[in-house]
Amino acid sequence: MYGLELTPEHPVATLSDFAVAAESAGLDAAFVSHHYNNRDQFVALTDIARETDDIRLGPGIANPYETHPVTLASRMATLEELSGGRGLFGIGPGDKSTLANLGYDQDGALRRTLETFKVAQRLWAGERVDHDGTFRAEDAALNYEVGSIPVYVGAQGPHMTRMAAKHADGVLFNGSHRRDYEWAAKQVAQGLEERPDHRGEFDFGAYASVSIAEDEQAAREAARPPVAFITGSAAPPLLERHGLDRERAEEISAAISRGDFEEAFGAVTPAMIDAFCITGTPGTVTGQIESVLEYADSFVAGSPLGPDVETAIELLGDAIGRVDSA
């Protein structure tokens, strides 16, 4: 699977145009990200489903805190129905600092994520569900037929990555550097050792920040916002893996939490961009995607895509075409 992430900082109609362009460029999937101060991801996905024919689509990712997991399962099932069976359920704990702004604690993130998609799978299979864990549900059911929807867990840390490999259909591993995928492949392998045969094949998906343009410097500048968010939420072991300044990362996180995005983006260093974004000209990006796919099975290009999204989608399609033909 080759896909891309669309961020609803753009109007919904524009996102649908981007998805149509991605489909024309030969991409297989479009994931729509979520942030409370952007447009609603499921509204955007609904419009994309209506405007496209073949591309698979889903949240990238939804979190199981703001919306009750049973309601979230129904929203995903509705998208699956509307799209004619093209749904992909991207589920993960979400951004800790963003959830804190809404008054949610991210305690028990792994268990909450696991319970959410396990309950969803039971509901989609037509079961009535009683659940008492990180959330409660009593005699929950969907009164329409759904079937099976692939579940992709958004992950970055070792425990979530291993859990995904054991229980889900795939992982959307948040990383952009070969070094991170070499590490993640070991976590996936450990999870697969405990994976029951009846769960079938597992898709190790790279969910990488990408900024592509004909002008390398323009591509790097466009990478600052997503790199700031990645750096601000990065765990200490991840920062250490890339030799990044932990104190600088904490300053970026604090700036994001108080809404001072200009300061956060300005504090991003070249080393952070190198660690947390695949960026540059089409030739450079092709090589970096190839290095990631030495470990991963699939590749999803995440935000920002490039300084001009429409052009970036076209360039990304060409870059992926070169990867496939190599």
Residue, then its C-alpha position, 0 to 999 in steps of 0.5 A: m500500500y502506498g498512501l498519503e495523509l491529508t490534514p483538514e487544515h484545508p477546506v473539505a472540498t480542497l481535501s477531496d480534490f487532493a484525494v482525487a489527485a492522489e487517486s489519479a497519481g496511483l496512490d492506494a489510500a488516503f488517511v485524514s488526520h485529526h486535530y480539534n482546531n481543524r475540520d472534522q475528519f469524518v466529515a472530510l472522509t465522507d466527502i472524499a468517499r463520494e468524490t473518489d472511486d477506488i482509493r481506500l480511506g480512513p482516519g489517520i488516526a482517530n483517538p478513543y478519548e474524545t468520542h466514545p469507542v462504540t460511537l467511533a466504531s459506528r462512525m467508521a462502519t458508516l464510512e465503510e458502507l458509504s465508500g463501498g467497502r474501502g474503509l481503513f480504521g486508523i486508531g491510536p492514542g492521539d497527541k497527549s498535549t492536544l488531549a490535555n487541552l480538552g481535559y482528557d488524560q491519556d492514561g492507559a493509552l495502550r489498553r484503551t486503544l486495544e479495547t477500542f478496536k477489539v470492541a469495534q471488531r465485535l460490533w462490526a461482526g454483529e455481536r452485542v457487546d458488554h464491556d467494562g474496562t477503560f470504558r463501559a458499554e452495556d448491550a451495545a450493538l449496531n443495527y446494520e450489517v458491517g463486516s470486516i474493516p482492516v484496523y491499523v494502529g498508530a504507533q511510535g513506542p515499543h509497546m504499542t508497536r508490538m501490540a499492533a503486530k500481535h492484534a491488529d491488521g497493520v501498524l502505521f508507525n510514526g517515523s521518517h528515518r531509516r534508523d527508526y524503522e530498523w528499530a521498529a522492525k525488531q518490535v514488530a518481529q516480537g509482536l508477530e511471534e505472539r500473533p495467532d495464525h487466524r489473524g492473517e497477514f500483518d502490514f507494517g506501514a511506515y507513516a512518515s512525514v514527507s515534504i517534497a518539492e523541486d526546491e530543496q530549501a522550500a521543502r525543508e522550510a515546509a517541514r517545520p510545523p509537523v517536525a515541531f509537533i513530532t519533536g514536542s511529543a517525542a519520548p526521550p529514547l526517540l530523541e536520544r536515538h537521533g542525538l537531539d536536544r531534550e531541553r529544546a524539545e521540551e521548549i517546543s512542546a511547551a510552545i505548542s501547548r500554549g498555542d505559540f506555534e510561531e515560536a515552536f516552528g522557529a525552534v526546529t533545528p536542521a537535525m530535527i528535520d533530518a530525523f523526523c521528515i523525509t524531505g527534499t527533491p523527488g530524487t532525494v525523497t525516492g532514495q529515503i522512501e526506498s531506505v524505509l521500505e527495506y524494513a516496512d511493507s507499506f508507505v504513507a506520506g504524512s504532512p506536510l507533503g510539501p510547500d504546495v500540496e497539489t504539486a507535492i502529490e504529483l511529485l510523490g506519485d512520480a517518486i513512488g513510481r520510481v520506487d516500484s520500478a527499482 
